[in-house]
Amino acid sequence: MRIDCKHVWEHISGYIDGEVDQALRAEIDRHLETCEICSAVLDSTRNVVVLVADERVFELPTGFSERLHARLDRELELAGSS
Amino acid sequence: MTASNPEFEADCIRRILAGEKQLFHSLIRPCERAIYFLLLSLLRNEVEAEDAAQDTAIKVYLNLSNFRGDSQFRTWVLSIARNEGLGRLRKAASRREDSLDAQIDEQTGDYTPALLTSWREVPLEALERQELGDILRKAVEGLPPIYRNVVLLRDIEQMDVRETAAALGITEGSVKVRLHRARAMLQRDLAPRLEGFAPKRTGMFGWLKS
């Protein structure tokens, strides 16, 4: 079985997550060896996944945790007095 | 993300229910980020997401005795967060998340990636530039809600497929399909804008494998 570029794109996400079966993975790997376009699509997609996951990108608002626990303290006290 | 620890959680819950209320702080702390980002994804407003996150934590506390332990604690917490968020959306009637879900999910869109050849990888060090973080955040925030939720939980909070499906009330298959589409949309949207952050090529085909 020879797979084309479109077929590779359909499985990019599963490929990144290690969810494609062994036979398909081998086909994709073989395709990637000779296809610069798909290889760049895979690299850039994986790169985007890594970048957005960096904790500097999505941070909790400053003081979020302090405010949450202060509110919880008030609630726990209230629950205790009832 | 902090990995869940069922034994610690079960012990904590037992002791909290027996009266050691202060332990609730430690129990909820590892879930804070996921609660907030799930709610931010639903509500798209930082102030409201924070308020809803606080209400969620309180509801978790008040309903702790109802946790059966047949799902992960964090999954249960996130389903409470999701209900809180959807309840607020319904009340505000500003958005119809559920019907929107169905519409977008039915579409068989074109998820062709950006066929770039000019760059391969932006190194993590580039995130020291505020501008790059802004571009990435805006791209995720610009995704349709059903895709944004999945990216936030799977890629940003690093939750597994099963937990994400349970927290969002969708099938594992939907999680995978949505994540795939979301990543394709992000790649297509970001490819032209990330180019400037990638290391410069050494020659015309400098990054090609020799």
Contacts between the chains, C-beta under 8 A, distances in Angstrom:
chain1	res1	chain2	res2	distance
A	6	B	112	8.0
A	9	B	111	7.4
A	9	B	112	6.8
A	9	B	113	5.6
A	9	B	184	7.3
A	10	B	180	7.9
A	12	B	113	7.2
A	12	B	180	7.2
A	12	B	183	7.2
A	12	B	184	7.2
A	13	B	176	7.2
A	13	B	179	5.7
A	13	B	180	3.6
A	13	B	183	5.1
A	13	B	184	7.5
A	14	B	176	6.8
A	14	B	180	7.0
A	16	B	183	7.6
A	19	B	176	7.2
A	36	B	117	6.9
A	36	B	208	6.9
A	37	B	115	5.4
A	37	B	117	7.1
A	40	B	115	7.7
A	40	B	116	5.6
A	40	B	117	6.0
A	40	B	120	6.0
A	41	B	113	4.6
A	41	B	114	7.6
A	41	B	115	6.8
A	41	B	116	7.5
A	41	B	187	7.1
A	43	B	120	4.6
A	43	B	121	5.9
A	44	B	113	7.8
A	44	B	114	7.4
A	44	B	116	6.0
A	44	B	119	7.2
A	44	B	120	6.6
A	44	B	121	7.4
A	44	B	187	5.7
A	44	B	191	5.8
A	44	B	194	7.6
A	45	B	113	6.7
A	45	B	183	5.6
A	45	B	184	7.4
A	45	B	186	8.0
A	45	B	187	4.5
A	47	B	120	7.4
A	47	B	121	4.8
A	47	B	122	5.9
A	47	B	194	7.7
A	48	B	183	6.8
A	48	B	186	5.1
A	48	B	187	5.3
A	48	B	190	5.5
A	48	B	194	7.6
A	49	B	155	5.5
A	49	B	183	6.2
A	50	B	124	7.2
A	51	B	122	6.3
A	51	B	124	7.2
A	51	B	127	7.0
A	51	B	132	7.7
A	51	B	136	5.7
A	51	B	194	7.9
A	52	B	136	5.2
A	52	B	139	7.7
A	52	B	140	5.8
A	52	B	151	7.1
A	52	B	155	5.9
A	52	B	156	6.2
A	52	B	186	7.1
A	53	B	155	5.3
A	53	B	156	5.7
A	53	B	158	6.9
A	54	B	124	6.1
A	54	B	127	5.5
A	56	B	127	5.0
A	56	B	133	6.0
A	57	B	127	6.9
A	57	B	133	5.0
A	57	B	136	5.0
A	57	B	137	6.1
A	57	B	156	7.7
A	58	B	37	6.3
A	58	B	137	6.8
A	58	B	140	7.7
A	58	B	152	7.7
A	58	B	156	5.3
A	60	B	32	7.1
A	60	B	33	6.2
A	60	B	36	5.9
A	61	B	46	5.8
A	61	B	50	6.3
A	64	B	32	7.4
A	64	B	36	6.6
A	64	B	50	6.1
A	64	B	53	7.7
A	65	B	29	7.6
A	65	B	32	6.1
A	67	B	50	7.2
A	67	B	54	7.4
A	68	B	32	6.6
A	68	B	50	7.9
A	68	B	53	6.6
A	68	B	54	5.6
A	68	B	57	6.1
A	69	B	25	5.7
A	71	B	54	4.9
A	71	B	57	7.7
A	71	B	58	7.4
A	72	B	24	6.7
A	72	B	25	6.4
A	72	B	28	7.4
A	72	B	54	7.9
A	72	B	57	6.0
A	72	B	58	7.1
A	72	B	61	7.1
A	75	B	58	5.2
A	75	B	61	6.7
A	76	B	21	4.7
A	76	B	22	7.0
A	76	B	24	6.6
A	76	B	61	7.3
A	79	B	21	7.0
A	79	B	61	7.4
A	79	B	62	7.5
A	80	B	21	6.4
